[in-house]
Amino acid sequence: MQRHPDVHVEHRSFALAPDPSSISRMFGDPVAAKEEIMRHWAAAAAHPGGEAIDVALMRSREFPYPYSMPSLLACKAAETQGGMAAHWDMFDRLQKAHAVEALNVADADVLASCAADVGLDIAHWQADFQSAATRQAVMADLGEVQRLGVNAVPTVVFAGRWMLSGAVSEPVLEQAVLDVMEGRDPSSHQPGFRALRGFGR
């Protein structure tokens, strides 16, 4: 985005574990879930850029591994106050709180502290965080990703027409952006892309 200021990135909510029981349903019980997720963390930490992920610190925490919905609401409430830039700032702050500081990002006090850290008006944010409209906006996002068949993080949808799932290098992402900007189909010559049918922006 720094190199291509005409490109607009719109964050959407996605949840592997939308409620407290989701993790146990996926992995059997909270203890087994946390250990399996920590193996994924360790793999991510081994990649360039992942060095700050603190697997040992999260393993030492006594709270259950956090579920997704509180953080999704927190980011959407930030977006209500400050647009997509505020959503992005809150998302980045919560990623750091979660993976580096090993905080419980399902805890409302942790979320409020992160909102303050990124400069949001806390009273405004609290009201939005607790509002039915914010929850409805998150649920609308979740409905859209289900319709699109999204099942991996990250997933990027380009111009409502092509989808790329999974972690890829920055040059691959940039080439896809250039393809779309110049009217080319990125799925025709780059692996991993899927052309979408029947979806707009």
N, C-alpha and C positions, 0 to 999 in steps of 0.2 A: 504493500500500500504506500510505503514511503516513496518507492520508485514510480508508482503509477497512481497519482492522486485522483484520477478520474474513476478508479475502481472503488466500488462500495461493497463492504462486507457486512452482511446482516447475520448476527448471531441468532440461533434458534435453540430452544431447550431440547435436550435429549436425556433420557434417564434409563440406565440399565437397572437401577434399583430405586423406583419411585416412592416406595413406602418401607417402613421398618422391617416388614416381614419378607421383603423381596430377596434380600441377600441370603437368608436362611433357605428360602425356596430354591434358589439357584445352586447353593453349595451344601445344603444339608443341615448345617447349624452355624451360629455366628463364629465359633472358634475355627472351624474348618474353612469358613468363608474368608476370614481375615488372613489365614495362612496362605490360601491360594492366591488371594489378591496381592499379598506381599511378595509372592514369587513373580508376579507380573511387574510389581514395582522394582524389584531387583533387576529384572531384565531391562526395564526402561532406564534405570540408573546407570547401566553399563554402556548406554549409547552416548555419543557426544551431545552435550547439552543437558544430560540427565543427572549430572554428578551431584547436584544439590538435593536430589530426592533422598530423604532420610528414612530408609527402611527400618533400621534398628530403633529409631525413636518411635515410629508408629507402632512397631511390634510391642514396645514397652507400655504403650498407652492402655489404660484399663477400660476405656469406653468401647462399646461395640463399633465396628467399622461403620462410618457415617453413610446414611442413605441419601439419595440425590435431591429430593424435593425441596428441602429448606434452602439449599444453595441455588436451585433454579429460581425459586421465588425471590431470593435476595438479588440475583442478577436482573431479573425482570423488573423488580421494584427500582433498582438503580436506573434501568433504561427508561422507566416512566418519568423519572426526575431529570435525567440528563441525556437522554437519547442513546444511540448505539455506542458512542464514546464512553459513556458512563457504564453501560453493560460490559464493555470490553475491560475497563479498569477494574470493575468489581470481579469479573471472571478471573483476571490475572491475579488479583489480590487473594481470592479464595483458593486458586491453584497453589499459590505459595503457602498459604495458611495450612492447606491440606497436606501437600506433598513434602514441603520443606520444614515447616514448623510442627507438623503432625498434630494440628489442633482439630477439635471436633466441629467440623463445619455443618453438622446438623443441630448445633446449639445456637439458640437465638442470640445469646450474649456475644459469642464469637462472631457471628454474622454482623451484628451491630457495630462491633469494634472494627471490623474490616470496612464497613460502610463509612465510618468516621475516618479511617486511614486514607480513603480515596477522596475525601473532601465532600461527601454528600451531606445534605441537611438531614440530620438524624430523625427529627420529628416527622418530616415529610417521608423519609424512607420507611420508618416504622409503620406509618399509616398505609403506605403502598404495599409493604411486605405482608401486612395482615388483611389486605383487601380482597374481596371476591373477584374484582376485575383483574387483579394480578394473577390469581390462580387460574382464572378463565383463559388468560393470555398464554400461560404456560401449557395448559391443557390443549389449547388450539395448536401450539407448536408440536406437542407430542402426537396429536392426531395427524398432523401433516407428515411428520417423519414416518409414522406407521404407513401412511398411504404411499410414501416414496419407497418403502422397504429398507429404510436405514437400519442397520444393525451393528454398526461399528463406529468407534470414535478414533480419530476424527473422520467426518464425512463432509465433503464440500460439494455443493450443487452450484454449477456454473450457469448463470443466465436462465435458470429454470429448465435447462435442456439436457445437461450432462451431469453425471454424478461420479465422484471419485472417493472411494472409501479406503481408510487405512493411512498410516503414516507414510508420507513420501517426502522427498527432498525439496528444498526451496526452489531449485531450478525447475523441477517438474511442475510445481505449482505455478511458477512464473510463466513457463511456456504455455500452460493451459490458459492463463489469463491473456497472454498475447494472442493465442489462437482465437479465443472468443472475441477479443477486441477487433481482430482483423478479419472476422467472418469465417474462420476455419473451424472444422469439426475436430475437437481434440480427441474424440474417441476413435477417429479414423487412423491415427498413427501413434497413439500412446497407450500402452497397456494399462489396464485397471479402470478405464473409463467405461461408463454405461450410459447410453443415450436413453433419456426419459421420454415417455409418451404421455400426452394429455395433461402436462403440468405447466403452468405459467410461472411467472417470476415468484 
